[in-house]
């Protein structure tokens, strides 16, 4: 198993999603969703982003060689096949979305 999502109660009401790796270690925590239905829709969105989203390196020590390597793996460049990189995150952000 590659990992899984957990739906949990948010401390301020509503629900959050935790993305866990195969060993059960926390990988990311979502924003707060007002309903379970919205949280489940958030999981679908996270899956889409993880499978197709670009990587934007906004770190202070961005290493262009590392990012270029990841981009090649994602597009399959130089491999002769369309390999993918599931490296998206469902990180908590300062803004919350109202999902209905």
Beta strands, then each sheet from edge to edge (+ up, - down):
strand 1: 3-9
strand 2: 15-21
strand 3: 26-29
sheet 1: 1+ 2- 3+
end
